Amino acid sequence: MKILVVGSGGREHALSWKLAQSERVQTVFVAPGNGGTALDDRLVNVEITDPAALADFVVAEGVALTLVGPEAPLAAGIVNLFRARGLKIFGPTKEAAQLESSKDFAKAFMQRHGIPTAKYQSFSDAAAAHAYVDANGAPIVIKADGLAAGKGVVVAMTLDEAHAAVDHMLSDNAFGDAGARIVIEEFLAGEEASFIVMCDGKNVLALATSQDHKRLKDADEGPNTGGMGAYSPAPIVTPSMHARVMREIINPTIQGMAKDGIVFTGFLYAGLMIDAEGNPRTLEFNCRMGDPETQPIMARLKSDFATVLEHACNGTLDTVELEWDRRTAVGVVMAAAGYPDSPRKGDIIDGVPAETAECITFHAGTQLVGGTLQTSGGRVLCVVGLGDSVKMAQKQAYETVEKIHFNGAQYRRDIGWRGLK
């Protein structure tokens, strides 16, 4: 069968790479793809981004099913459009995707359905927001309501930082419509984990756990980014914690959506904060796989992902059991000069080695220009190492990172550090 993956990032490269391994898959189309998907002879880049044109392409090519990677097309309603044309697609509808596309919607939803999360209030008036910050003090978290590519969150450790973030979003209009309303919430201390499941509308299938590293620099310093690396599994999600998250967060979310008249299909990503007492609370929801969590998760998945995806589209995920590589996977993101504020494009990339059983390099912000691989975005590559421990997986990843060169490359040297503890 033929499959279409929508998107151009590292997440989409990893999903496509995994789908292409299935003996049942003839072709994986990636729209629009990147330099890495262009270099993989099992994948075919398609220069189409318009959802209606993609639906036409699916019909013309006889594509069996479509998988949507990024949040923007989901929020715009690509799933609604495909389903209206009778086309199989895995992802949430526009209505369900509000769990990610509006922080205010998600917080109100969690409050309504008793899902543990931080206390919050929403504002579109700067003066009222400043007054709330003064009344609550720091540390405090300021979030743009809408989609801001992982950059619309400021964890303000001081009042000055908090007030600056309010002005940046509301007064300076830094994120346009996405920041016309902001959510201000209490700061939650603890350890983060990414908990991702697949949902077919009724049944929920949990994927391997993982932990992201949001800050640009080592020791979780510097500005927030879309993610500088991830590793899987996350030791903090013990079997009992896993059961608790399913019971207190995931299942009530799927059931709550149904109660609100919205059937949830697609990936559901709960960003968790687990406090010192072992209580999980929901920082955010995403309605798609995480990036960079997808890369180590897909590197560990041994099951035929195309078959899993078919079950997800057919409402039969309850018949699926996933098989995982027992090794740890550590994914290190190599970012462009100037990331996250103003990433430089056009730097030549050299030294990307061939894939091995211990290391895979997934492309994100890359493009082929006249046969030369160049940077084309903020997060350029994600190098995933596999090993019998976090330390061994780190070693595999960083040995490969050191072979790759492009001017101004930035990467953290401590991905997986919490797992080493």
C-alpha positions as CSV (number, residue, x, y, z in Angstrom):
1,M,0.0,0.0,0.0
2,K,0.9,3.7,-0.3
3,I,1.0,6.0,2.6
4,L,1.2,9.8,2.8
5,V,2.9,11.6,5.7
6,V,2.2,15.3,6.0
7,G,5.0,17.5,7.3
8,S,8.6,18.5,6.9
9,G,10.3,18.1,10.3
10,G,12.3,15.5,12.2
11,R,9.2,13.9,13.5
12,E,7.9,13.3,10.0
13,H,11.3,11.9,8.8
14,A,11.2,9.4,11.8
15,L,7.5,8.4,11.1
16,S,8.2,8.0,7.4
17,W,11.4,6.0,8.0
18,K,9.5,3.6,10.3
19,L,6.6,3.2,7.9
20,A,9.0,2.5,5.0
21,Q,10.3,-0.6,6.9
22,S,7.0,-2.4,6.6
23,E,6.9,-5.1,3.9
24,R,3.4,-4.1,3.1
25,V,4.3,-0.6,2.2
26,Q,5.1,0.1,-1.4
27,T,5.7,3.9,-1.2
28,V,5.8,6.5,1.5
29,F,5.1,10.0,0.2
30,V,6.2,12.9,2.4
31,A,4.6,16.3,1.8
32,P,6.6,18.4,1.6
33,G,9.5,16.5,3.3
34,N,13.0,17.7,3.8
35,G,16.6,17.0,2.6
36,G,16.8,13.8,4.6
37,T,13.6,12.4,3.1
38,A,14.8,13.4,-0.3
39,L,18.0,11.4,0.2
40,D,16.1,8.3,1.3
41,D,15.3,6.1,-1.8
42,R,12.3,4.5,0.1
43,L,10.6,7.9,0.5
44,V,9.2,10.3,-2.1
45,N,8.9,14.0,-1.4
46,V,5.8,15.7,-2.7
47,E,5.8,19.5,-3.1
48,I,2.2,20.0,-2.0
49,T,1.1,21.7,1.2
50,D,-2.5,22.8,0.5
51,P,-4.9,20.3,2.2
52,A,-7.4,20.2,-0.7
53,A,-4.5,19.6,-3.2
54,L,-3.2,16.8,-0.9
55,A,-6.6,15.2,-0.9
56,D,-6.6,15.3,-4.7
57,F,-3.1,13.7,-4.7
58,V,-4.3,10.9,-2.4
59,V,-7.2,10.1,-4.7
60,A,-5.0,10.3,-7.9
61,E,-2.2,8.1,-6.4
62,G,-4.5,5.6,-4.7
63,V,-2.9,6.3,-1.3
64,A,-4.4,4.0,1.4
65,L,-4.0,6.3,4.4
66,T,-2.6,9.6,5.5
67,L,-0.7,10.4,8.7
68,V,-0.4,14.1,9.8
69,G,2.7,15.1,11.6
70,P,2.5,18.8,12.6
71,E,-0.1,20.8,14.5
72,A,-0.8,23.6,12.0
73,P,-2.7,21.4,9.4
74,L,-4.6,19.7,12.2
75,A,-5.7,23.0,13.7
76,A,-6.7,24.1,10.2
77,G,-9.0,21.1,9.7
78,I,-7.2,18.8,7.3
79,V,-8.8,15.7,9.0
80,N,-12.3,17.1,8.6
81,L,-11.5,17.8,4.9
82,F,-10.2,14.3,4.2
83,R,-13.0,12.6,6.0
84,A,-15.6,14.6,4.2
85,R,-14.1,13.1,1.0
86,G,-14.1,9.5,2.4
87,L,-10.3,9.4,2.8
88,K,-8.6,7.5,5.6
89,I,-6.5,9.8,7.8
90,F,-5.1,9.5,11.3
91,G,-5.3,12.6,13.4
92,P,-7.7,14.7,15.4
93,T,-10.4,16.9,13.8
94,K,-10.2,20.7,14.0
95,E,-12.5,20.6,17.0
96,A,-10.4,18.0,18.9
97,A,-7.2,19.7,18.0
98,Q,-8.3,22.7,20.1
99,L,-6.7,20.8,23.0
100,E,-3.4,22.0,21.5
101,S,-4.4,25.0,19.3
102,S,-5.9,26.9,22.3
103,K,-4.2,26.8,25.7
104,D,-7.4,28.5,27.2
105,F,-9.6,25.8,25.7
106,A,-7.3,23.1,27.1
107,K,-7.2,24.6,30.6
108,A,-11.0,25.1,30.8
109,F,-11.4,21.5,29.6
110,M,-9.1,20.2,32.3
111,Q,-10.8,22.2,35.0
112,R,-14.3,21.0,33.8
113,H,-13.3,17.3,33.8
114,G,-11.2,17.3,36.9
115,I,-7.9,16.6,35.1
116,P,-4.9,17.6,37.4
117,T,-3.2,20.7,36.1
118,A,-1.8,24.1,37.3
119,K,-4.1,26.9,38.5
120,Y,-4.5,29.5,35.8
121,Q,-6.3,32.5,34.4
122,S,-6.6,33.8,30.8
123,F,-6.2,37.5,29.7
124,S,-6.4,39.6,26.6
125,D,-6.0,42.9,28.6
126,A,-2.4,43.7,29.5
127,A,-3.2,45.8,32.6
128,A,-5.3,42.9,34.1
129,A,-2.5,40.4,33.3
130,H,0.1,42.6,35.0
131,A,-2.1,43.0,38.1
132,Y,-2.5,39.2,38.2
133,V,1.3,38.7,38.0
134,D,1.8,41.2,40.8
135,A,-0.8,39.5,43.0
136,N,0.7,36.0,42.4
137,G,4.4,36.6,42.3
138,A,7.2,34.6,40.7
139,P,8.1,32.1,39.5
140,I,5.1,32.1,37.2
141,V,4.3,30.8,33.7
142,I,3.1,32.9,30.7
143,K,1.8,31.2,27.6
144,A,0.5,32.4,24.3
145,D,-3.0,30.9,23.8
146,G,-2.5,29.8,20.2
147,L,0.1,27.9,18.3
148,A,3.6,29.4,18.5
149,A,5.8,26.5,17.3
150,G,6.9,25.6,20.9
151,K,8.2,29.1,21.6
152,G,5.1,30.7,23.2
153,V,5.9,29.7,26.7
154,V,7.9,31.8,29.2
155,V,8.8,30.3,32.6
156,A,9.4,33.6,34.4
157,M,11.6,33.2,37.5
158,T,11.3,36.9,38.4
159,L,8.5,39.5,38.3
160,D,10.5,41.5,35.7
161,E,10.7,38.5,33.4
162,A,6.9,37.9,33.8
163,H,5.9,41.5,33.1
164,A,8.3,41.5,30.1
165,A,6.6,38.3,28.7
166,V,3.1,39.8,29.2
167,D,4.2,42.9,27.2
168,H,6.0,40.9,24.6
169,M,2.9,38.8,23.9
170,L,0.0,41.2,24.5
171,S,1.4,44.7,23.8
172,D,4.2,44.0,21.3
173,N,2.0,41.3,19.5
174,A,5.0,39.0,19.2
175,F,3.0,36.0,18.2
176,G,0.2,37.8,16.3
177,D,-3.3,36.2,16.8
178,A,-1.7,33.3,18.7
179,G,-0.7,35.7,21.5
180,A,-3.7,38.0,21.4
181,R,-4.9,36.1,24.5
182,I,-2.5,34.7,27.1
183,V,-2.8,32.1,29.9
184,I,-1.0,32.8,33.1
185,E,-0.5,29.8,35.4
186,E,1.2,28.7,38.6
187,F,4.7,27.4,38.3
188,L,4.9,23.6,38.9
189,A,8.2,22.2,40.2
190,G,9.3,18.6,39.5
191,E,10.4,16.4,36.7
192,E,8.9,16.5,33.2
193,A,7.9,13.5,31.1
194,S,6.2,13.1,27.7
195,F,3.3,10.6,27.7
196,I,2.1,9.9,24.2
197,V,-0.8,7.6,23.2
198,M,-2.6,6.7,20.0
199,C,-6.4,6.8,20.1
200,D,-8.9,5.5,17.5
201,G,-12.0,7.2,19.0
202,K,-12.6,4.4,21.5
203,N,-9.4,2.6,22.3
204,V,-6.2,4.0,23.7
205,L,-2.7,2.5,22.9
206,A,0.2,3.9,24.9
207,L,3.6,4.5,23.2
208,A,6.9,4.2,24.9
209,T,7.6,7.0,27.5
210,S,10.1,9.7,26.8
211,Q,11.6,12.9,28.3
212,D,12.2,16.1,26.3
213,H,14.8,18.8,27.0
214,K,13.2,22.2,26.2
215,R,15.9,24.6,27.2
216,L,18.6,25.6,24.7
217,K,21.6,25.0,26.9
218,D,23.1,22.4,29.2
219,A,21.6,22.0,32.7
220,D,18.3,23.3,31.5
221,E,19.5,26.9,31.0
222,G,18.8,29.4,28.3
223,P,15.6,30.1,26.4
224,N,12.8,27.6,25.8
225,T,12.9,25.9,22.4
226,G,10.8,23.4,20.4
227,G,13.1,20.8,22.1
228,M,16.8,20.1,22.0
229,G,16.7,16.4,22.5
230,A,14.8,13.5,24.1
231,Y,15.4,10.0,25.4
232,S,13.2,6.9,25.8
233,P,12.2,5.3,28.0
234,A,11.8,7.9,30.8
235,P,12.7,6.2,34.2
236,I,10.5,8.5,36.1
237,V,7.4,6.9,34.5
238,T,7.4,3.7,36.5
239,P,4.7,1.0,35.9
240,S,2.6,2.4,38.8
241,M,3.1,6.0,37.5
242,H,2.1,4.8,34.0
243,A,-1.1,3.3,35.4
244,R,-1.9,6.4,37.3
245,V,-1.4,8.7,34.3
246,M,-3.7,6.5,32.3
247,R,-6.3,6.5,35.1
248,E,-6.1,10.2,36.1
249,I,-5.2,12.0,32.9
250,I,-5.4,10.1,29.6
251,N,-8.7,8.2,30.0
252,P,-10.5,11.2,31.6
253,T,-9.3,13.3,28.6
254,I,-10.6,10.9,25.9
255,Q,-13.9,10.4,27.9
256,G,-14.2,14.1,28.6
257,M,-13.9,15.0,24.9
258,A,-16.6,12.4,24.1
259,K,-18.9,13.9,26.8
260,D,-18.3,17.3,25.2
261,G,-19.4,15.8,21.9
262,I,-15.9,15.6,20.3
263,V,-14.6,12.1,19.4
264,F,-10.8,12.1,19.8
265,T,-8.7,10.3,17.2
266,G,-5.0,10.7,16.6
267,F,-2.0,11.0,18.8
268,L,-2.6,12.6,22.3
269,Y,0.5,13.9,24.0
270,A,0.3,14.9,27.6
271,G,3.3,16.9,28.8
272,L,3.5,15.9,32.5
273,M,5.1,17.5,35.5
274,I,5.7,14.9,38.3
275,D,6.3,16.5,41.7
276,A,8.6,15.4,44.5
277,E,5.7,13.5,46.1
278,G,5.1,11.6,42.8
279,N,1.9,13.4,41.7
280,P,1.5,13.9,38.0
281,R,-0.1,17.1,36.6
282,T,-0.7,18.1,33.0
283,L,1.4,21.0,31.7
284,E,0.0,20.9,28.2
285,F,-1.7,18.7,25.6
286,N,-0.4,18.2,22.1
287,C,-2.6,16.5,19.4
288,R,0.3,14.9,17.6
289,M,3.6,13.2,18.3
290,G,6.2,15.3,20.0
291,D,9.3,16.5,18.2
292,P,12.0,15.4,19.2
293,E,10.4,12.6,21.2
294,T,9.2,10.8,18.0
295,Q,12.8,10.2,16.9
296,P,13.9,8.0,19.9
297,I,10.4,6.4,20.2
298,M,10.4,5.3,16.5
299,A,14.0,4.1,16.8
300,R,12.8,1.8,19.6
301,L,9.6,0.5,18.0
302,K,9.9,-3.0,16.7
303,S,6.3,-3.6,15.6
304,D,5.1,-3.0,12.1
305,F,4.0,0.7,12.3
306,A,2.0,0.6,9.1
307,T,-0.2,-2.2,10.5
308,V,-0.6,-0.3,13.8
309,L,-1.7,2.8,11.8
310,E,-4.2,0.8,9.9
311,H,-5.8,-0.4,13.2
312,A,-5.8,3.2,14.4
313,C,-7.7,4.3,11.3
314,N,-10.1,1.3,11.5
315,G,-11.0,1.6,15.2
316,T,-9.3,-1.6,16.2
317,L,-6.3,-0.5,18.4
318,D,-7.6,-2.8,21.2
319,T,-6.2,-5.7,19.1
320,V,-2.7,-4.3,19.0
321,E,0.3,-5.0,21.3
322,L,3.4,-3.0,20.7
323,E,6.9,-4.5,20.8
324,W,9.8,-2.3,21.9
325,D,13.6,-2.5,21.6
326,R,14.8,-3.0,25.2
327,R,17.6,-0.6,24.6
328,T,17.5,3.1,25.5
329,A,17.4,5.7,22.7
330,V,18.9,9.1,23.1
331,G,18.2,11.8,20.5
332,V,20.4,14.9,20.3
333,V,19.1,17.9,18.3
334,M,21.7,19.9,16.3
335,A,20.3,23.4,15.8
336,A,21.2,26.2,13.4
337,A,23.2,29.3,14.4
338,G,20.9,31.9,15.9
339,Y,18.2,29.3,17.0
340,P,15.7,29.8,18.5
341,D,15.2,33.5,17.8
342,S,16.6,33.9,14.3
343,P,18.0,30.7,12.9
344,R,20.4,31.1,10.0
345,K,19.7,29.2,6.8
346,G,21.9,28.1,3.9
347,D,24.9,26.6,5.8
348,I,26.4,23.5,4.2
349,I,26.1,20.3,6.1
350,D,28.9,17.7,5.9
351,G,29.7,14.4,7.5
352,V,26.3,12.9,8.1
353,P,27.1,9.1,8.4
354,A,25.1,6.2,7.1
355,E,22.5,4.7,9.4
356,T,23.7,1.8,11.6
357,A,22.0,-0.5,14.1
358,E,23.2,1.8,16.9
359,C,22.7,5.2,15.4
360,I,20.2,7.0,13.0
361,T,20.3,10.6,11.9
362,F,16.9,12.2,11.3
363,H,16.6,15.4,9.3
364,A,14.4,18.4,10.2
365,G,15.6,21.8,8.9
366,T,17.5,20.5,5.9
367,Q,17.1,20.9,2.1
368,L,19.0,19.7,-1.0
369,V,20.2,22.6,-3.1
370,G,21.7,21.3,-6.4
371,G,22.7,18.1,-4.6
372,T,24.2,19.9,-1.6
373,L,22.7,19.4,1.8
374,Q,22.0,22.8,3.6
375,T,20.4,24.1,6.7
376,S,16.8,25.4,6.1
377,G,15.4,25.8,9.6
378,G,16.0,26.1,13.3
379,R,16.4,22.5,14.4
380,V,18.5,20.9,11.7
381,L,19.1,17.2,12.7
382,C,18.3,14.8,15.4
383,V,21.0,12.1,16.0
384,V,19.6,9.1,17.8
385,G,21.9,6.7,19.5
386,L,20.8,3.3,20.9
387,G,22.5,1.5,23.8
388,D,21.9,-0.9,26.7
389,S,22.0,2.1,29.1
390,V,21.5,5.9,28.9
391,K,25.2,6.3,29.1
392,M,25.8,3.9,26.2
393,A,23.1,5.5,24.1
394,Q,24.5,8.9,24.8
395,K,28.0,7.7,23.7
396,Q,26.6,6.4,20.3
397,A,24.7,9.7,19.7
398,Y,27.5,12.1,20.6
399,E,30.2,10.2,18.7
400,T,28.0,10.7,15.6
401,V,27.2,14.3,16.4
402,E,31.0,15.0,16.5
403,K,31.3,13.7,12.9
404,I,28.7,16.1,11.5
405,H,29.6,19.7,10.7
406,F,27.8,22.9,9.7
407,N,28.8,26.4,10.7
408,G,27.3,27.7,13.9
409,A,25.9,24.3,15.0
410,Q,24.4,24.3,18.5
411,Y,23.6,21.3,20.6
412,R,23.4,20.3,24.2
413,R,25.9,17.9,25.6
414,D,23.8,16.5,28.4
415,I,20.7,14.9,26.7
416,G,19.4,12.2,29.0
417,W,21.1,13.6,32.2
418,R,18.1,12.9,34.4
419,G,18.1,9.3,33.3
420,L,21.8,9.0,34.4
421,K,20.7,10.0,38.0
